């Protein structure tokens, strides 16, 4: 009976250690995902800004954009 209690206690200790490790891993993954999401959001805004600037530049460009140079 005493060995059963010792075995159960060891199993509980093992499970508690595993749970603590998993909690740490989940927190680390959450921080990583949050940082990546912020970066994706910033990059998406930058792409939208650059797309808008490109459209403005194309609209204000002199002459047709696909015109061949005169030497052709």
Long-range contacts (C-beta under 8 A, 24 or more apart in sequence): none
